[in-house]
Amino acid sequence: MSIKILTTQILDKMPEIHKWQHNFMIHLFITLALWLP
């Protein structure tokens, strides 16, 4: 499962999340993915 799909599924569980939070979470997940071994 790609990190993008995983992130999308997690964010889909939080429909009340704001646009900037949505973008921040995507950035955070991508950053974490890059730091994973």
N, CA and C atoms as an extended XYZ file, in Angstrom:
111
Properties=species:S:1:pos:R:3:atomname:S:1:resname:S:1:resid:I:1 pbc="F F F"
N         0.849       -1.207        0.000 N   MET     1
C         0.000        0.000        0.000 CA  MET     1
C         0.880        1.251        0.000 C   MET     1
N         0.616        2.141       -0.931 N   SER     2
C         1.420        3.356       -1.019 CA  SER     2
C         1.085        4.323        0.112 C   SER     2
N         2.022        5.197        0.440 N   ILE     3
C         1.817        6.159        1.528 CA  ILE     3
C         0.698        7.127        1.175 C   ILE     3
N         0.542        7.425       -0.114 N   LYS     4
C        -0.525        8.349       -0.529 CA  LYS     4
C        -1.900        7.740       -0.265 C   LYS     4
N        -2.052        6.472       -0.613 N   ILE     5
C        -3.331        5.787       -0.381 CA  ILE     5
C        -3.589        5.667        1.111 C   ILE     5
N        -2.563        5.303        1.861 N   LEU     6
C        -2.694        5.165        3.310 CA  LEU     6
C        -3.107        6.490        3.938 C   LEU     6
N        -2.457        7.570        3.517 N   THR     7
C        -2.783        8.893        4.048 CA  THR     7
C        -4.212        9.280        3.700 C   THR     7
N        -4.604        9.000        2.468 N   THR     8
C        -5.963        9.329        2.032 CA  THR     8
C        -6.994        8.594        2.867 C   THR     8
N        -6.740        7.320        3.143 N   GLN     9
C        -7.681        6.524        3.934 CA  GLN     9
C        -7.786        7.066        5.349 C   GLN     9
N        -6.658        7.476        5.923 N   ILE    10
C        -6.663        8.029        7.284 CA  ILE    10
C        -7.434        9.349        7.306 C   ILE    10
N        -7.172       10.216        6.328 N   LEU    11
C        -7.848       11.510        6.278 CA  LEU    11
C        -9.337       11.350        5.995 C   LEU    11
N        -9.695       10.311        5.252 N   ASP    12
C       -11.112       10.067        4.960 CA  ASP    12
C       -11.882        9.738        6.227 C   ASP    12
N       -11.157        9.269        7.259 N   LYS    13
C       -11.801        8.947        8.527 CA  LYS    13
C       -12.023       10.211        9.365 C   LYS    13
N       -11.472       11.330        8.897 N   MET    14
C       -11.609       12.591        9.626 CA  MET    14
C       -12.196       13.652        8.696 C   MET    14
N       -13.475       13.548        8.363 N   PRO    15
C       -14.092       14.467        7.392 CA  PRO    15
C       -14.149       15.913        7.880 C   PRO    15
N       -14.027       16.095        9.190 N   GLU    16
C       -14.117       17.451        9.732 CA  GLU    16
C       -12.793       18.202        9.648 C   GLU    16
N       -11.768       17.516        9.154 N   ILE    17
C       -10.438       18.134        9.101 CA  ILE    17
C       -10.435       19.320        8.131 C   ILE    17
N        -9.711       20.362        8.508 N   HIS    18
C        -9.666       21.563        7.683 CA  HIS    18
C        -8.685       21.393        6.528 C   HIS    18
N        -8.828       22.256        5.533 N   LYS    19
C        -7.998       22.172        4.331 CA  LYS    19
C        -6.507       22.250        4.668 C   LYS    19
N        -6.131       23.222        5.513 N   TRP    20
C        -4.705       23.375        5.837 CA  TRP    20
C        -4.209       22.193        6.651 C   TRP    20
N        -5.083       21.627        7.496 N   GLN    21
C        -4.683       20.457        8.275 CA  GLN    21
C        -4.510       19.255        7.346 C   GLN    21
N        -5.372       19.176        6.356 N   HIS    22
C        -5.301       18.097        5.374 CA  HIS    22
C        -3.953       18.145        4.650 C   HIS    22
N        -3.586       19.341        4.198 N   ASN    23
C        -2.313       19.510        3.498 CA  ASN    23
C        -1.139       19.234        4.426 C   ASN    23
N        -1.257       19.653        5.691 N   PHE    24
C        -0.194       19.443        6.663 CA  PHE    24
C         0.006       17.954        6.937 C   PHE    24
N        -1.100       17.230        7.073 N   MET    25
C        -1.018       15.793        7.341 CA  MET    25
C        -0.353       15.060        6.177 C   MET    25
N        -0.691       15.465        4.956 N   ILE    26
C        -0.070       14.851        3.780 CA  ILE    26
C         1.434       15.106        3.805 C   ILE    26
N         1.822       16.345        4.088 N   HIS    27
C         3.234       16.705        4.157 CA  HIS    27
C         3.935       15.904        5.249 C   HIS    27
N         3.274       15.765        6.403 N   LEU    28
C         3.847       15.034        7.530 CA  LEU    28
C         4.047       13.562        7.180 C   LEU    28
N         3.045       12.945        6.578 N   PHE    29
C         3.148       11.531        6.217 CA  PHE    29
C         4.239       11.300        5.180 C   PHE    29
N         4.338       12.210        4.206 N   ILE    30
C         5.372       12.078        3.180 CA  ILE    30
C         6.748       12.218        3.822 C   ILE    30
N         6.884       13.165        4.744 N   THR    31
C         8.154       13.370        5.436 CA  THR    31
C         8.534       12.129        6.232 C   THR    31
N         7.570       11.567        6.950 N   LEU    32
C         7.826       10.357        7.731 CA  LEU    32
C         8.220        9.203        6.816 C   LEU    32
N         7.557        9.102        5.676 N   ALA    33
C         7.840        8.024        4.731 CA  ALA    33
C         9.277        8.129        4.212 C   ALA    33
N         9.735        9.348        3.988 N   LEU    34
C        11.091        9.555        3.490 CA  LEU    34
C        12.137        9.204        4.548 C   LEU    34
N        11.772        9.369        5.832 N   TRP    35
C        12.724        9.097        6.906 CA  TRP    35
C        12.737        7.633        7.332 C   TRP    35
N        11.699        6.888        6.889 N   LEU    36
C        11.669        5.464        7.238 CA  LEU    36
C        12.766        4.721        6.486 C   LEU    36
N        13.376        3.730        7.111 N   PRO    37
C        14.458        2.963        6.477 CA  PRO    37
C        13.948        2.107        5.312 C   PRO    37
